[in-house]
Amino acid sequence: MSQRPRPNVPIFVPPNQPWKAAPQEKSLGGKKVLLCAPSNAAIDEIAQRIKDGYTGSQRKTNTINVVRVGAEQAMNMSVRDISLDYLVDQKLNVNSKPLNDIGNEIKVTRVEIEAIKQTRKLRIEELTGTHDNGARTMALESEVRQLNSKRQALITKLDRMKDQQKSDSRTLDTLRRNTRRQILTQADIVCSTLSGSGHELLSDIEFEMVIIDEAAQSIELSSLIPLKYGCNRCVMVGDPQQLPPTVLSQEVSLFASITRPAFQANLSRLPALLTISPSSFDYKKVAKTLSIC
């Protein structure tokens, strides 16, 4: 998908509101855009174009700071380097090796405790069956006491390591949570699926604008999720005459509901000769066209 030709997509900028690439380090008050789409494939395609610095078909040198929010396993490989989890790992420059090490030590200690428990059981059974050998009885009693002492020491060690593991895990979780918030605060554009836009990670972020791509293919309830952030503007991009949401109901697209009273398609991306057929059959001759032949 990333290798296919990139079409000429016009970018419309409101008057007196030029779009500029913001610096990488931003304050809490920086204006941000939440960019959503119904599917992972759709939002990954947009996120990759933004990451590569494309505005329409033109590649710019000043790239925009974009972050892709969601599960890494559901993302395209081309955008995993801008995923939130990947950026957190790179910023912290740490891994879970210390937690893995202490986890392995806990497993080894548990195995040792179980081995001592089995040995102690065997010695007690042997002690119970020994009656006429005083020397052997004394030796077994001494060994059982040593096993009890060693077992208790290992249990104390195990409890200490478990407490340390919990403490380290809480510390790492707090550090990762703060780093996620910092990365999202510095982002210009946050990309997410419509369902993923409701994640608690975004609850503290203020978005100036919400953009929903392929809005005609998303059900109405999904389109409402990113609007909970109280944005000043919402831009919905789609075509209600094309593929609708893949559900049984015919009245499910918020985009279609909004555009139905005064719908006018814009086919200005196509040469005039190519717009005759879709304008006549799909858009009832109300589509806007622009001659660029």
N, C-alpha and C positions, 0 to 999 in steps of 0.2 A: 504493500500500500504506500509506503514512504517513497518508493521509487517511481510512482506514476507521475506523469506530467502535471504540473501545478497550473490550474486555469487562472485566467485574469479575473480576479475578484475585486470589484471596486470597493474602496474603503471610504465611507462618508463621514466626515468630521464636522460637527456643528460649528457654526461661525463663532469666532472669538473664543473657541475652546480647543486649541491645538493639542494634539496628542504627543506627548514627549516621553521619552524613556526616562524613568526616575532613577536616581542613584541606587546602588545596591544596599546601602545602609539607610534605613528610613526610620522616622520617629513613629510613635504610636498613633499620631494624628494623620499619617499619610493616607491618601485616598486609594482604595483598592477596588478591583473588579473581581466578582465571582462569576466564573465562566462554567456553564453546565451544559450537559447533553444527556439524552436518555440512556445511552449505552457507553460502555468502556471504549469500544472501538472508535466511536465518534469523538469522544473527548480526547482520546489519545492522539488522534489525527490532528486536532486543533492544537493541542499542547506541543506536539512536535514542531509544527510550523512556527509557533511563537518562540519555542526554544531555539530553532534554527535562525530566527531573526527575519522571517518573511512577513511582509506587508503586501497582501495580494500575491502577485508573481515576482515582486521585487524583494531582494534580500538586503537588509539594512545591516550596517556595522554595529549600531547601538542596539543591543538586544535588551529585551524586557525581562525583569526578574520574575520568573514563573515557577509555581510549585504545583505539582500534581498530588492531590490527596486521594487516598484509597488504598486498597490491598495490593501489594506489589505483585502477587501471583496473578492478579487479574489484569495487570497492565501490559501493554506492548513493551518489548525490550528496548525500543528506541526512546522511551520516556522514563525508564526506571531511574535514570541518573538525575531526574528532577523530582522524583517521588519524595514525599515528606520523610519517610523512614530512612531512605538512603542519605538524604541531606543531613539528617540528625546524626547518623553514624559517622559521616565524614567530618562534621563539625566537632563532635566529641572526640573523634580519633581514638575510640576505645572499642573493645569487643567484650563478649561475655566469657572470656577465658578464665578470669578469677572465679566467677560463679561456677563454671564447669569444673575447675580444679577442686573447689571445696565440695562440690556435689560428688565427685569421684571419691574423695576422702571419706565422705559420709557412707558411701556404698561399701568401701573397703572395711570401715569400722564395723558396720552392721554384720558383714560376713565374719569378721573376727569374733564378735559377740556370739553369733550363732554357733560357731565352731567350739568356743569355750563352753557354751551351754550344753552341747552334745557330749563333750568330753566329761564335763562335771556329772552328767546323768549316768554315764558309763561307770565312773569311779564310785558313785553312790550305790549303784546296783552291785558292784563288786564288793563294796564295804559291807553291804547288807548280808551278803553270802559268806563272808569271812568270819569264822567263830574261834578257831583254835590257833590262829597265827597272830600273836600280839604285835610282832614287829611289822607285819604287813598291814595290820589294822591302823597302827600309828602312822605309817607312811601314807596310806590312803587318806586318812583324816587330814594330814598336813597338806596333801596335794589338793584336796577339796577346798580347804581354807585359802590356799594360794589362788585357785581358780576363781573363788568368790571375790577375792580382792582384785584380781585382774579384771574380772567382768565388771565390777563396780567402777573401776577406773575408766574403762572403755565407755561405759554408759555416761559418765560425767563428761568425757571428751566429746561424745556424740551430741549431747545436749548443747555443749558450748559451740560446736561447729554449726548446729542447726540455728542457733540464735544468731551467729555471725552471718550465715547465709541469708536469713531474713533481713538483717540489718543492711547488708550489701545490696540486696534486691530492692529494698525500699529506697535506698540512696540513689541507685541507678535509675529507678522509675521516676523519682523526683527530678533528677537531672535531665532525663529525656523529655519529661513533660515541659520543663522550663525551656529547653532548647527548641522543642516544637513550637511553642508560643513565640519565641524569638524569631524563628525562621518565617512563620506566617506573618508576623508583624512587619518584616522586611520585604515581603513579597509585593509585587505590583499586581499580579494576576494569580488567583487561586483557581485551579481547574479541578472539577469533580463531576461525577455523575449526579443526576438529580437526587437519587436516593442517598448517595454519599454526602451530599451537601448538608444533610441534617445532623452530621456527626458533632458530638460535643466539642471536638477540637476547634471548631469554628465559632463556638458560642461567644467567645470574647472578642472576635474580630468585627470591626465595623466596615461594611462594604458600601461604597458610594454608588455602585452600579451592579446589577445582575444581568448577565446575558445568557439566554437559553437558546442553544442551537438545536436544529431539527425539532423545533417546538411543536410542529404539527404531528410528530410521531410520539409525543409523550402524553400520557393521560393527564387529565386536569389536576388530580390530587398531587401527582408527582411534580407538576409545574409550580405548585404552591409552596413546596418545601423550601426552596432558596429565598422565597419572598419573606420568610419569617424574620430576616435580619433587618427589616425596615429600610431597605435601600431607597435612595431618592429617585432612581430611574431603573426601569427594567426594559430590556430590549429582547424581543422574541423573534427569532429568525426561523422561517420555515415556509412551507407551501401546503395549504390545506387541500389542494386539488391533487396532491400526490399521495404517497404511502401514508395511511393513517396509523394510529396505534394498533398493535396486534392483539386486540381484544374483541369480544363479541359486540359490545355496545357501539353504536355509531355516533353518539354524542359524548365523547370523552376528552377531546382535545381542547384545552383552554385557549390555545392559539386560534383554533377554528371558531370557537365561540366568540372571541373578541373581534375577529376579522369578518365574520359573516355579514353584519349590517352594511359595511362599506368596503368590501374586498376589491382590491385591484392588484393584480399580479405585476411584477416587475421582471421583464425578460430582457433587460438592457444589456445583459452579459452576452447575448447571442446576436449574431448578424440578423438583420431584418428579414431576409429571405427564410431563415430557419424558424422564425417565430410565427409564420402564417398558420401552420397546422396546429400547434398547441394553443395559439390564441383563439382559433376558431372553435376547436372541439373541446378543449379543457377549460378555458377561461372565458368563454362566451363573448369573445372579441373585446374584452375590457382590459387586456394586458397592455402595460406600457412597453414600448419597444424603442430601441435606439439604433440608428443606422451607423454601423462602424465598419462597413465593408470597404 
